[in-house]
Structure formats: structure tokens, C-alpha cells
Amino acid sequence: MGVHLGRVAWACPAVVVALLVQLAGASHVVYETSLLETQAAAATVPASILELGTGYHFRPSKNWINDPNAPLYYKGWYHLFYQYNPKGAVWGNIVWAHSVSRDLINWVALETAISPSIESDKYGCWSGSATILPDGTPAIMYTGISRPDINYEVQNIAYPKNTSDPLLREWVKPGHNPVIVPEGGINATQFRDPTTAWYADGHWRILVGALSGASRGVAYVYRSRDFRRWTRVRKPLHSAPTGMWECPDFYPVTVDGKQSGVETSVVSSPRVKHVLKNSLDLRRYDYYTVGTYDRVRERYVPDNPAGDEHHLRYDYGNFYASKTFYDPAKRRRILWGWANESDTAVDDVAKGWAGIQAIPRKVWLDPSGRQLMQWPVEEVEALRGKNPVGLKDRVVKRGEHVEVTGLQSAQADVEVSFEVPSLEGAETLDPALANDAQKLCGVKGSDVEGGVGPFGLWVLASSKLEERTAVFFRVFKTARNINSTRPVVLMCSDPTKASLNTNLYHPTFAGWVDTDIRKGKISLRSLIDRSVVESFGAGGRTCILSRVYPTLAIGKNAHLHVFNNGKADIKVSQLTAWEMKRPALMNGA
């Protein structure tokens, strides 16, 4: 019955809300931060902070969230679990909250899925992953904290209490937990976040992230025949001197350049490479390599020998603790990532919530095989308004900016294609900054005139441009001592003028774009959602998410511009901008 009604769910949200309340009970049981504490905090922060709750980016109605956990698709429903504090808008008291969706956009929060209840997770239920077993049963493996004096980390398992329930509302923990403990010289306080399992040659495998010695990140392999008794493989799958590896992820991608995904246990096909992603506890970002998995030796070798030094990142901005899953309904791999706040803890207490998830992204291997491509899931486009506005064949000269009018751009989806007629005036890249895009963007910000660029978008701009967030490209010639003749493209998100509120963390973010700008074209897409600017350069080759907190550019007072601060003219061949509607359902927010 629920599956049948769900086919029309988002067309009649009132019906679905009633249905879900009936089926699943209430949403989160919320233990609120005290009213006095909230009132005291609100009295000390700018009123504008309270108006910047995201509309279509995933968040709970109240309180703190961080890592996305165990995303999966089950009997017609998308499930997302996530680290959640039911008692306030700062980290602590962590449980596994649980929300469900038919379309990855409209979400309903169910009751807590996993919380401390057994000896092996009595002091914490931390991150983990889901695996769909051969009989279709989902299994969740997660890290538990089992001692009060230190973060002694062990790995536990949980199963649905009722597999006939498509909402998976109740989870049980078998008596044989924990299933993995830190033995054999493993640092028990740096041993967490088990991955989705894959199956080959009669064995299941998972990875657990760890730290070896003072600075070596490690992905340990554990094997099992029955998903109950697990044994560590003698050598790790891979390691590198990067610091602790949190939230590892390991999955296959096809090498044919197609955007379809493959199930995690596809390991032996010549059509696949593998991706190993790790979240760096020291640097607070996610990086990945593409390489080859040898299932006999249980070793992984990156294609680029320097891949663990010169990091490819899913996102060069505010994006951490990511997790992918294979979506069998549309045969795609989907990426979730957490974006923390960049305001203060006092601000978060005042507004009553903290943390969002980035828009879920489809990921696939670029035809070159060198990197991943990412793009917002197609379901996001259902939120676009019916009357887009745009520009076409508009030349933007040196120092010029052109406002895009006719929409409220505080929540918008903007796609723009640029033409760059000439690269003759491009600046020469300083070799000392060739491997530090973020520092280069800090030096060569959006207001620093260049040869070719900076050009791009000013989003969440105030009427007099006192506030504006710049997302832009800048082209450089390579110096003779750099082994390339192709001009290089820097993509930046510059929020240094995003807000008149000075009590914020607003670094510039940047990454290189692997594209041949000699063809004269480059594209940009930005999803704007009040306090989020999530941008995709060159069709998803480089992605940057920024959190911003304007005080003036709010609601109807937010403006959108195309700008060019380069000496060379650029041309907007096509710009289309849509107002974004609020989803019918967002966890009660």
C-alpha cells in the first residue's frame, strides 16, 4: 500500500505527510536547548542570521547534524542516516537520525534509528555504512565507543527489525557485537567508520579507517565469509602520510565514460577502475585517488603515483565526511557530503540548527580516466520555477558587470556558458603557487584585475554591492619550467565580501579545472540557497561549496550579476536562471 501511494506522494504532500505520520509516527524526538539559552544567544547575534535557513539543501528542523551515514535505496525509498544531536545545535549526544524520501529532495524524518544501548556503543554511535546482503536485507556497520575514559572504538552491526517495512523504522543489534575490535597494535582511538562491504571469491570485505604511528593514514581490510566473524588482512589496502583517514569510501567506476554507476561488489570486470576516498581529520577535507584494485593481494594502487600528495578533491570548499551509495533504481552512484556552518556556535544556538548536507550528486569517471565528474541529481530540477530568465550572446567588457533581473535569486539555480575569444593576455602562473590553488585565489581574488578573468558570477549580492559572493574562473599561461603548454584554469569561490558581519569564517576556496580552455568555452552552474553557494565548473570537473551569511542580500534583496574583472572581453553565450521552489517536505524544517 505504501509503495503504491508513494507514486503520487510529492504531487499531494498533505496526503503523504498524513500517511507517513500514520506509518512512521513522529519525526525526531527533540530535546531542545533551553529557551533561556536560545534567547540569550539570539540577543547577541545579527537578526539576519536567523533568516538564512536553507530551503532545498538537506537539514533537520532543529539541532546539529554532521556526517551522512549509510545512504541506501530500499523498496522504493531513499534512506539517509546522519550524525545528529537531539539536544541542541552543537556537537554532542550523537545518535543516528533517519530520514526517508521518494525523490532525494523531499524528506520526512523518522524516529532515531541507532542510539547508545549496548556495551559496545554505550558511549557513542559514530559513523558507518550500509550493505545490501544477497537476500536483500540491509546491514549497517558503525563505530561504537565502548569506554567512558577514552574513545575506544569498535565496530558494530545492526539489522532491520522488520524487513517488510520499506521505511526501516526499527533497528536491532545482535548479541555478537562488537564484530571487530582494535587488535594487533592498532590505535584504538583512531579506528573508525567502516565502509560498505563488497563481495568476491567467497568473502565479504570492508575497510576501516585508521592512523598508524604519528601521521600515516591507513585503510585496513577485514574479511568475512558470514558477515559475522571478521579477520584483518595482514597488510592494509593502502596507506599514505596524510594523517588519520576518517570515513573511507571504496567503490568501482566504469572506464567507458558513461554516467552509469556500478554496484560495489563489481570488482573483477576490466570495465572498472576503483576510487579510494578518505576524509582527512587534520585538514578537514575529502580527497580521492583513482586506481587499480588487486583482490588477490588485497591491495590498491593509485594510477597517479603522486595522488596521495597532490590531492584530487570531491569539493574544494566546505565539504567533509562524504559517503556514496549505488542507486539501483536509476543505475547511478550518488554522493552525499556534509557542509558545516561557518558562523559561530553562539549563532547556531540562536538559530537552533547547524549543519546541512550538500545536494546529492551523481558521480562517474571522466572519459580521460584521470578524475571523477559530479553533477546534482536530476531530481533537483523539479524545484525550478516555470519562468526562467537569462542572457544570450552578451559581451561583458573589462571591469563590467551585468545584473540578471526578473527573479528572486536568494534561492536559485543558475547555469551559464562563457566564451573566451582570446587567451593572449592571460597572466603567467607563478610556479610557486602551481600546487596551491587556494592560496593563489587568496592572492588573485575576484577584485584583482587579471588578463583573462576573473570572470563569473556575483551571487547573493546586495543592491549596492557591499555584499557579494564571487564564483569565477581565471586563466593562466604556464611558465616554461612547468611541464605543460596548455593554459590552466583556476576556479574560485570568494566570499570575502559576502557579509558585513565580521564575526565569520570566510576563506576563499579554489581548485584547478581540468579542461582545455583553448577551445574557448567553459561553463558554470551555481545552486544558491540563502546561506549556501554550491558551484560546478566545466560540467562538474571542479566543485566548490561555500557557506555565506549575508546581512543585506536576503530574500527579495538578493541580486545576481555576471562580472568580468579581466582585461579581455568575455561573452555570455547563454545564461539561464531559475528561482527554486521550497520542497514540500524537509524534515519539518
Residue pairs with C-beta under 8 A, 6 or more apart in sequence:
2 19
2 23
2 166
2 167
3 75
3 76
3 166
5 15
5 16
5 19
6 16
6 76
6 77
6 102
8 15
9 15
9 16
9 19
9 102
9 106
10 16
10 102
10 103
10 105
10 106
10 584
10 585
13 106
13 584
13 585
16 108
16 585
17 108
17 585
20 100
20 108
20 167
23 167
24 100
24 108
24 110
24 111
24 167
24 169
25 110
25 111
25 169
26 111
27 61
27 108
27 109
27 110
27 111
27 587
27 588
28 60
28 61
28 62
28 63
28 84
28 86
28 97
28 109
28 111
28 112
28 587
29 86
29 111
29 112
30 61
30 62
30 63
30 86
31 86
31 87
31 88
32 38
32 62
32 87
32 88
32 352
33 87
33 88
33 89
33 349
33 352
37 349
38 349
38 350
38 352
41 346
41 347
41 349
41 350
42 50
42 350
42 351
44 346
44 350
45 344
45 346
45 347
45 350
45 351
46 501
46 551
48 501
48 549
48 550
48 551
48 552
48 554
49 343
49 347
49 350
49 351
49 501
49 549
50 350
50 351
51 530
51 554
51 555
52 351
52 530
52 531
52 549
52 550
52 554
53 59
53 351
53 353
53 530
53 531
53 589
54 356
54 529
54 530
54 531
54 532
55 411
55 529
55 530
55 580
55 582
55 583
55 586
56 105
56 359
56 380
56 383
56 411
56 529
56 580
56 581
56 582
56 583
56 586
57 339
57 356
57 357
57 358
57 359
57 529
57 532
57 534
58 80
58 99
58 107
58 356
58 357
58 586
58 587
59 65
59 353
59 355
59 356
59 357
59 586
59 587
59 589
60 84
60 97
60 99
60 109
60 353
60 587
60 588
60 589
61 109
61 353
61 586
61 587
61 588
61 589
62 89
62 352
62 353
63 84
63 85
63 86
63 87
63 88
63 89
63 352
63 353
63 354
64 84
64 85
64 88
64 89
64 90
64 91
64 92
64 348
64 353
64 354
64 355
65 82
65 83
65 84
65 85
65 97
65 338
65 354
65 355
65 356
65 357
66 82
66 83
66 91
66 94
66 321
66 338
66 340
66 355
67 82
67 83
67 127
67 247
67 320
67 321
67 323
67 338
68 80
68 81
68 82
68 321
68 322
68 323
68 336
68 337
68 338
68 357
69 80
69 81
69 82
69 83
69 96
69 127
69 128
69 129
69 140
69 142
69 323
70 79
70 81
70 96
70 128
70 129
70 130
70 140
70 142
70 323
71 78
71 79
71 80
71 81
71 130
71 323
71 324
71 325
71 334
71 336
72 78
72 79
72 130
72 132
72 138
72 325
73 79
73 325
73 327
73 328
73 329
74 132
74 138
74 166
74 168
75 166
76 102
76 166
76 329
77 100
77 101
77 102
77 166
77 167
77 168
78 100
78 101
78 102
78 103
78 104
78 327
79 98
79 99
79 100
79 130
79 168
80 98
80 99
80 100
80 101
80 107
80 336
80 357
81 96
81 97
81 98
81 113
81 114
81 130
81 140
82 96
82 97
82 99
82 338
82 357
83 94
83 95
83 96
83 97
83 126
83 127
84 94
84 95
84 96
84 97
84 112
85 91
85 92
85 93
85 94
85 95
86 93
86 95
86 97
86 112
87 93
88 349
89 345
89 348
89 349
89 351
89 352
89 353
89 354
90 345
90 348
90 349
90 354
94 124
94 125
94 126
95 112
95 114
95 115
95 116
95 125
96 112
96 113
96 114
96 115
96 125
96 142
97 109
97 112
97 113
98 109
98 110
98 111
98 112
98 113
98 168
98 169
99 107
99 108
99 109
99 110
99 587
100 107
100 108
100 110
100 167
100 168
101 107
101 108
103 379
103 382
104 334
104 360
104 377
104 379
105 379
105 380
105 382
105 383
105 583
106 583
106 584
106 585
106 586
107 583
107 585
107 586
107 587
108 585
108 587
109 587
109 588
110 167
110 169
111 169
113 158
113 168
113 169
113 171
114 121
114 125
114 140
114 142
114 158
114 171
114 173
115 125
116 122
116 123
116 124
116 125
116 144
117 173
118 144
118 156
118 173
118 177
119 146
120 144
120 146
120 154
120 156
120 177
120 178
121 142
121 144
121 145
121 146
121 156
121 173
121 177
122 144
122 145
122 146
122 148
123 144
123 145
123 146
123 147
123 148
123 151
124 143
124 144
124 145
124 151
125 142
125 143
125 144
125 145
126 142
126 143
126 144
126 145
126 153
126 192
126 193
127 142
127 143
127 192
127 193
127 246
127 247
127 321
128 140
128 141
128 142
128 143
128 155
128 193
128 194
129 140
129 141
129 142
129 193
129 194
129 195
129 196
129 197
129 206
129 323
130 138
130 139
130 140
130 196
130 325
131 138
131 139
131 141
131 196
131 197
131 204
131 206
131 227
131 264
132 138
132 139
133 139
133 227
134 199
136 163
137 159
137 160
137 163
138 159
138 160
138 168
139 157
139 158
139 159
139 197
139 227
140 157
140 158
140 159
140 171
141 155
141 156
141 157
141 179
141 194
141 197
141 206
142 155
142 156
142 157
142 158
142 194
143 153
143 154
143 155
143 156
143 191
143 192
143 193
143 194
144 153
144 154
144 155
144 156
144 177
144 178
145 151
145 152
145 153
146 152
146 153
146 154
146 178
150 188
150 189
151 189
152 182
152 188
152 189
153 182
153 188
153 189
153 190
153 191
153 192
154 178
154 180
154 181
154 182
155 178
155 179
155 180
155 181
155 194
155 208
155 230
156 173
156 177
156 178
156 179
157 173
157 174
157 177
157 179
157 227
157 228
158 171
158 172
158 173
159 171
159 172
159 174
160 168
160 170
160 171
160 172
161 170
161 171
161 172
162 169
162 170
176 228
179 228
179 229
179 230
180 194
180 208
180 222
180 230
180 232
182 188
182 191
183 232
184 232
186 210
186 220
187 210
187 211
187 212
190 210
190 211
190 244
191 208
191 209
191 210
192 208
192 209
192 210
192 246
193 208
193 209
193 246
193 247
193 248
194 206
194 207
194 208
194 222
195 206
195 207
195 208
195 248
195 249
195 250
196 206
196 249
196 250
196 251
196 264
196 325
197 204
197 205
197 206
197 227
197 264
198 204
198 205
198 250
198 264
198 265
198 267
199 205
199 265
200 265
200 267
200 268
200 295
201 295
202 225
203 223
203 224
203 225
204 223
204 224
204 225
204 227
205 221
205 222
205 223
205 298
206 221
206 222
206 230
207 219
207 220
207 221
207 222
207 237
207 248
207 250
208 219
208 220
208 222
208 248
209 217
209 218
209 219
209 244
209 245
209 246
209 247
209 248
209 278
209 279
210 217
210 218
210 219
210 220
210 236
210 244
210 245
211 217
211 218
211 243
211 244
211 245
211 281
212 218
212 236
212 239
215 241
215 242
215 243
216 239
216 240
216 241
216 242
217 239
217 240
217 241
217 242
217 243
217 244
217 245
217 278
217 280
218 236
218 238
218 239
218 245
219 236
219 237
219 238
219 239
219 245
219 248
219 250
219 276
219 278
219 300
220 232
220 233
220 236
220 237
221 232
221 233
221 236
221 237
221 298
222 230
222 231
222 232
222 233
223 230
223 231
223 233
223 298
224 230
224 231
233 298
235 298
235 299
237 250
237 276
237 298
237 299
237 300
238 276
238 299
238 300
238 301
238 302
240 308
241 308
242 278
242 280
242 282
242 287
242 308
243 280
243 281
243 282
243 283
244 280
244 281
244 282
245 278
245 279
245 280
245 281
246 278
246 279
246 280
246 281
246 321
247 277
247 278
247 279
247 286
247 321
247 322
247 323
248 276
248 277
248 278
248 279
249 275
249 276
249 277
249 278
249 288
249 322
249 323
249 324
250 274
250 275
250 276
250 277
250 293
250 300
251 264
251 274
251 275
251 324
251 326
251 333
252 262
252 264
252 266
252 267
252 269
252 272
252 273
252 274
252 275
252 293
253 261
253 262
253 272
253 273
253 274
253 275
253 290
253 333
253 363
253 364
253 365
253 372
254 260
254 261
254 262
254 271
254 272
254 364
254 365
255 271
255 272
255 273
255 365
255 369
256 271
257 365
257 366
257 367
258 364
259 332
259 362
259 364
259 373
260 331
260 332
260 364
261 326
261 327
261 331
261 332
261 333
261 334
261 362
261 363
261 364
262 269
262 272
262 326
262 333
263 326
263 328
264 326
266 272
267 274
267 293
267 295
268 295
273 290
273 291
273 292
273 303
273 365
273 369
274 290
274 291
274 292
274 293
274 300
275 288
275 289
275 290
275 365
275 372
276 288
276 289
276 291
276 300
276 302
277 286
277 287
277 288
277 314
277 322
277 324
278 286
278 287
278 288
279 285
279 286
279 320
279 321
279 322
280 286
280 287
284 320
285 311
285 313
285 315
285 316
285 319
285 320
286 313
286 314
286 315
286 319
286 320
286 321
286 322
286 337
287 311
287 312
287 313
288 312
288 313
288 314
288 372
289 302
289 303
289 304
289 307
289 308
289 312
290 302
290 303
290 304
290 307
290 312
290 365
290 369
290 370
290 371
290 372
291 300
291 301
291 302
291 303
291 304
291 307
292 300
292 301
292 303
293 299
293 300
294 300
294 301
302 308
303 369
303 370
304 310
304 370
310 435
312 371
312 372
313 319
313 511
314 322
314 335
314 337
314 363
314 372
314 374
314 543
315 337
315 358
315 543
315 544
315 545
316 437
316 438
316 491
316 509
316 510
316 511
316 542
316 543
316 544
317 339
317 493
317 509
317 543
317 544
317 545
317 546
318 339
318 340
318 342
318 509
318 545
318 546
318 547
319 337
319 338
319 339
319 358
319 543
319 545
320 337
320 338
320 339
320 340
321 337
321 338
322 335
322 336
322 337
322 338
323 335
323 336
323 337
324 333
324 334
324 335
324 336
324 363
325 333
325 334
325 336
326 332
326 333
326 334
327 333
327 334
332 362
332 364
332 377
333 362
333 363
333 364
334 360
334 361
334 362
334 363
334 377
335 360
335 361
335 362
335 363
335 374
336 357
336 358
336 360
337 357
337 358
337 545
338 355
338 356
338 357
338 358
339 355
339 356
339 357
339 358
339 532
339 545
339 547
340 354
340 355
340 547
341 347
341 348
341 354
341 355
341 547
342 504
342 505
342 506
342 546
342 547
342 548
342 549
343 501
343 503
343 504
343 505
343 547
343 549
344 503
344 504
345 354
347 549
348 354
353 589
356 532
358 534
358 545
359 376
359 377
359 380
359 527
359 534
360 376
360 377
361 374
361 375
361 376
361 377
361 540
361 543
362 374
362 375
362 376
362 377
362 378
363 372
363 373
363 374
364 372
364 373
365 371
365 372
365 373
366 372
366 373
366 514
366 541
368 514
370 514
371 514
371 541
373 539
373 540
373 541
374 536
374 540
374 543
375 536
375 539
375 540
376 525
376 527
376 534
376 536
380 413
380 527
381 413
383 413
383 580
383 581
383 582
383 583
384 413
384 578
384 579
384 580
384 581
385 407
385 578
385 579
385 580
385 581
387 406
388 407
388 576
388 577
388 578
389 404
389 405
389 406
389 407
389 576
389 577
390 404
390 574
390 575
390 576
390 577
391 402
391 404
391 416
391 562
391 572
391 574
391 575
392 572
392 573
392 574
392 575
393 571
393 572
393 573
394 402
394 562
394 571
394 572
394 575
395 569
395 570
395 571
395 572
396 402
396 455
396 562
396 563
396 564
396 569
396 570
396 571
396 572
397 564
397 569
398 449
398 564
398 565
398 566
398 567
398 568
398 569
399 449
399 564
399 565
400 563
400 564
401 458
401 561
401 562
401 563
401 564
402 561
402 562
402 563
402 572
403 559
403 560
403 561
404 414
404 560
404 561
404 562
404 575
404 577
407 560
407 577
407 578
407 579
408 555
408 556
408 558
408 579
409 459
409 460
409 528
409 558
409 559
409 560
409 577
409 579
410 460
410 528
410 530
410 553
410 554
410 555
410 556
410 558
411 528
411 529
411 530
411 579
411 580
411 582
412 459
412 526
412 527
412 528
412 560
412 577
412 578
412 579
412 580
413 525
413 526
413 527
413 528
413 577
413 578
413 580
414 457
414 459
414 524
414 525
414 526
414 528
414 560
414 575
414 576
414 577
414 578
415 523
415 524
415 525
415 574
415 575
415 576
415 577
416 457
416 523
416 524
416 525
416 562
416 572
416 574
416 575
416 576
417 521
417 522
417 523
417 572
417 573
417 574
417 575
418 455
418 473
418 521
418 522
418 523
418 524
418 570
418 571
418 572
418 573
419 520
419 521
419 570
419 571
419 572
419 573
420 452
420 475
420 517
420 520
420 521
420 522
420 568
420 570
420 571
421 520
421 568
421 569
421 570
421 571
422 452
422 568
423 452
423 475
423 477
423 487
423 517
423 518
423 568
424 568
425 451
425 452
425 566
425 567
425 568
426 450
426 451
426 452
426 475
426 476
426 477
426 487
427 450
427 451
427 452
427 474
427 475
427 476
427 477
428 476
428 477
428 478
428 479
429 476
429 477
429 478
429 479
429 482
429 488
430 440
430 479
431 479
431 481
431 482
433 439
433 440
433 443
434 482
437 490
437 492
437 510
437 511
437 512
438 507
438 508
438 509
438 510
440 490
440 510
441 490
441 492
441 494
441 508
441 509
441 510
442 507
442 508
444 450
444 454
444 474
444 490
445 454
445 470
445 492
445 494
445 496
445 508
446 454
446 456
446 470
446 472
446 492
446 494
446 563
446 565
447 565
448 454
448 565
449 565
449 566
449 567
450 474
450 475
450 565
450 566
450 567
451 475
451 566
451 567
451 568
452 474
452 475
452 566
452 567
452 568
452 570
453 472
453 473
453 474
453 475
453 490
453 564
453 565
453 566
453 570
454 470
454 472
454 473
454 474
454 492
454 563
454 564
454 565
454 566
455 472
455 473
455 474
455 562
455 563
455 564
455 565
455 566
455 570
456 470
456 471
456 472
456 473
456 524
456 562
456 563
457 470
457 471
457 472
457 524
457 526
457 560
457 561
457 562
457 563
458 465
458 468
458 469
458 470
458 559
458 560
458 561
458 562
458 563
459 468
459 469
459 471
459 526
459 528
459 533
459 558
459 560
460 467
460 468
460 469
460 498
460 528
460 533
460 548
460 550
460 553
460 558
461 467
461 468
461 469
461 553
461 558
461 559
461 560
461 561
462 468
462 550
462 552
462 553
462 557
462 558
462 559
463 552
463 557
463 559
465 561
466 497
466 500
466 552
467 497
467 498
467 499
467 500
467 550
467 551
467 552
467 553
468 497
468 498
468 553
468 561
469 493
469 494
469 495
469 497
469 498
469 533
469 546
469 548
470 492
470 493
470 494
470 495
470 497
470 563
471 491
471 492
471 493
471 494
471 524
471 526
471 533
471 535
471 544
472 491
472 492
472 494
472 563
473 489
473 490
473 491
473 492
473 513
473 522
473 524
473 537
474 489
474 490
474 492
474 566
475 487
475 488
475 489
475 490
475 517
476 487
476 488
476 489
476 490
477 487
478 484
478 485
478 486
478 487
478 488
486 516
486 517
486 518
487 517
487 518
488 512
489 512
489 513
489 515
489 517
489 522
489 538
490 510
490 511
490 512
490 513
491 510
491 511
491 512
491 513
491 535
491 537
491 538
491 542
491 544
492 508
492 509
492 510
492 544
493 508
493 509
493 510
493 533
493 535
493 544
493 545
493 546
494 508
495 506
495 507
495 508
495 533
495 546
495 548
496 506
496 508
498 506
498 546
498 548
498 549
498 550
499 506
499 548
499 549
499 550
499 551
500 550
500 551
500 552
501 549
501 551
504 549
506 546
506 548
509 544
509 546
510 544
511 542
511 543
511 544
512 542
513 522
513 537
513 538
513 541
513 542
514 538
514 541
514 542
515 522
515 538
515 541
521 573
522 537
522 538
523 537
523 538
523 539
524 535
524 536
524 537
524 538
525 535
525 536
526 533
526 534
526 535
526 536
527 533
527 534
527 535
527 580
528 558
528 560
528 580
529 580
530 554
531 547
531 548
531 549
532 545
532 546
532 547
532 548
533 545
533 546
533 548
534 543
534 544
534 545
534 546
535 543
535 544
535 545
535 546
536 542
536 543
537 543
537 544
550 558
553 559
560 577
562 572
562 575
564 570
